[in-house]
Amino acid sequence: MNITTTIHGTSARISPCGEIDFDTLPPLRAAVDALPLQVTDLQWDLALTPFMDVAGLHLLFTPTAGDAPERRATVIGLRTQPLSLLRMAADMNPTIFDLTRLLPDVPPADLRPAAP
């Protein structure tokens, strides 16, 4: 997996290229842990991530030692399968998998139409 990190002041973008699974989780966590403390806005660019398994949920929703408490994380560039996984997790447990935090353009679960 190739991981590109771009930092501009208090914002950072991490762009992985490849699948997110438990083999690729450690280098992705290391990329977060390497961010300077002044980074308060982390953007995950998943445009080049065609697949992620439950490890992606751990990455996006479980803080690490390197996560600053006031750091906000968002995701852009979601492809079909990773987006489906996030929606399924949010449908199963919206409290833990709060997509309004991660995907600012997603309405809260109580405002979304029910699944058919």
One Martini backbone bead per residue (centre of mass of N, CA, C, O) as a GRO file, in nm:
protein
  116
    1MET     BB    1   0.097   0.036   0.022
    2ASN     BB    2   0.022   0.365  -0.050
    3ILE     BB    3   0.110   0.673   0.132
    4THR     BB    4  -0.025   1.002   0.143
    5THR     BB    5   0.098   1.303   0.300
    6THR     BB    6  -0.068   1.619   0.362
    7ILE     BB    7   0.042   1.943   0.484
    8HIS     BB    8  -0.162   2.238   0.603
    9GLY     BB    9  -0.099   2.330   0.885
   10THR     BB   10  -0.402   2.210   1.040
   11SER     BB   11  -0.397   2.024   0.782
   12ALA     BB   12  -0.475   1.685   0.663
   13ARG     BB   13  -0.388   1.435   0.409
   14ILE     BB   14  -0.486   1.095   0.357
   15SER     BB   15  -0.366   0.872   0.081
   16PRO     BB   16  -0.461   0.574  -0.004
   17CYS     BB   17  -0.333   0.285  -0.200
   18GLY     BB   18  -0.573   0.057  -0.157
   19GLU     BB   19  -0.647  -0.174   0.060
   20ILE     BB   20  -0.839  -0.213   0.363
   21ASP     BB   21  -0.680  -0.395   0.621
   22PHE     BB   22  -0.503  -0.562   0.864
   23ASP     BB   23  -0.231  -0.520   0.699
   24THR     BB   24  -0.278  -0.190   0.653
   25LEU     BB   25  -0.332  -0.059   0.932
   26PRO     BB   26  -0.053   0.013   1.061
   27PRO     BB   27   0.042   0.231   0.848
   28LEU     BB   28  -0.204   0.413   0.889
   29ARG     BB   29  -0.163   0.469   1.189
   30ALA     BB   30   0.124   0.585   1.153
   31ALA     BB   31   0.033   0.833   0.991
   32VAL     BB   32  -0.127   0.955   1.224
   33ASP     BB   33   0.100   0.951   1.447
   34ALA     BB   34   0.289   1.154   1.262
   35LEU     BB   35   0.128   1.383   1.324
   36PRO     BB   36   0.101   1.681   1.418
   37LEU     BB   37  -0.058   1.836   1.681
   38GLN     BB   38  -0.172   2.087   1.502
   39VAL     BB   39  -0.359   1.885   1.380
   40THR     BB   40  -0.730   1.927   1.340
   41ASP     BB   41  -0.754   1.825   1.026
   42LEU     BB   42  -0.865   1.515   0.893
   43GLN     BB   43  -0.826   1.373   0.564
   44TRP     BB   44  -0.972   1.112   0.392
   45ASP     BB   45  -0.857   0.976   0.080
   46LEU     BB   46  -1.053   0.711  -0.096
   47ALA     BB   47  -1.025   0.702  -0.417
   48LEU     BB   48  -0.789   0.449  -0.401
   49THR     BB   49  -1.023   0.269  -0.242
   50PRO     BB   50  -1.205  -0.018  -0.325
   51PHE     BB   51  -1.143  -0.158  -0.032
   52MET     BB   52  -1.302  -0.249   0.290
   53ASP     BB   53  -1.294  -0.359   0.602
   54VAL     BB   54  -1.318  -0.357   0.939
   55ALA     BB   55  -1.051  -0.196   0.956
   56GLY     BB   56  -1.177   0.071   0.858
   57LEU     BB   57  -1.347   0.115   1.110
   58HIS     BB   58  -1.112   0.130   1.305
   59LEU     BB   59  -0.970   0.369   1.172
   60LEU     BB   60  -1.226   0.581   1.179
   61PHE     BB   61  -1.342   0.504   1.503
   62THR     BB   62  -1.052   0.451   1.642
   63PRO     BB   63  -0.852   0.571   1.852
   64THR     BB   64  -0.526   0.680   1.901
   65ALA     BB   65  -0.245   0.791   2.050
   66GLY     BB   66  -0.209   1.017   1.808
   67ASP     BB   67  -0.478   1.134   1.874
   68ALA     BB   68  -0.624   1.420   1.891
   69PRO     BB   69  -0.902   1.518   2.058
   70GLU     BB   70  -0.957   1.776   1.843
   71ARG     BB   71  -0.966   1.590   1.601
   72ARG     BB   72  -1.094   1.600   1.275
   73ALA     BB   73  -1.265   1.357   1.075
   74THR     BB   74  -1.272   1.293   0.723
   75VAL     BB   75  -1.435   1.186   0.411
   76ILE     BB   76  -1.326   1.117   0.079
   77GLY     BB   77  -1.379   0.932  -0.213
   78LEU     BB   78  -1.596   0.724  -0.203
   79ARG     BB   79  -1.662   0.414  -0.274
   80THR     BB   80  -1.891   0.175  -0.290
   81GLN     BB   81  -1.793  -0.032  -0.075
   82PRO     BB   82  -1.709   0.156   0.162
   83LEU     BB   83  -1.986   0.295   0.180
   84SER     BB   84  -2.152   0.042   0.242
   85LEU     BB   85  -2.010  -0.027   0.505
   86LEU     BB   86  -2.075   0.235   0.656
   87ARG     BB   87  -2.385   0.212   0.633
   88MET     BB   88  -2.415  -0.060   0.774
   89ALA     BB   89  -2.289   0.023   1.043
   90ALA     BB   90  -2.489   0.259   1.098
   91ASP     BB   91  -2.745   0.083   1.099
   92MET     BB   92  -2.654  -0.103   1.339
   93ASN     BB   93  -2.470   0.158   1.487
   94PRO     BB   94  -2.510   0.496   1.512
   95THR     BB   95  -2.341   0.571   1.763
   96ILE     BB   96  -2.063   0.457   1.672
   97PHE     BB   97  -2.142   0.511   1.350
   98ASP     BB   98  -2.104   0.839   1.287
   99LEU     BB   99  -2.147   0.996   0.980
  100THR     BB  100  -2.171   1.303   1.048
  101ARG     BB  101  -1.871   1.324   1.127
  102LEU     BB  102  -1.731   1.194   0.865
  103LEU     BB  103  -1.993   1.283   0.674
  104PRO     BB  104  -2.120   1.591   0.633
  105ASP     BB  105  -2.339   1.505   0.389
  106VAL     BB  106  -2.482   1.325   0.598
  107PRO     BB  107  -2.761   1.255   0.730
  108PRO     BB  108  -2.920   1.176   0.981
  109ALA     BB  109  -3.080   0.882   1.050
  110ASP     BB  110  -3.366   1.025   1.118
  111LEU     BB  111  -3.359   1.164   0.805
  112ARG     BB  112  -3.353   0.906   0.665
  113PRO     BB  113  -3.455   0.685   0.469
  114ALA     BB  114  -3.573   0.391   0.458
  115ALA     BB  115  -3.503   0.087   0.392
  116PRO     BB  116  -3.635  -0.145   0.156
   0.00000   0.00000   0.00000
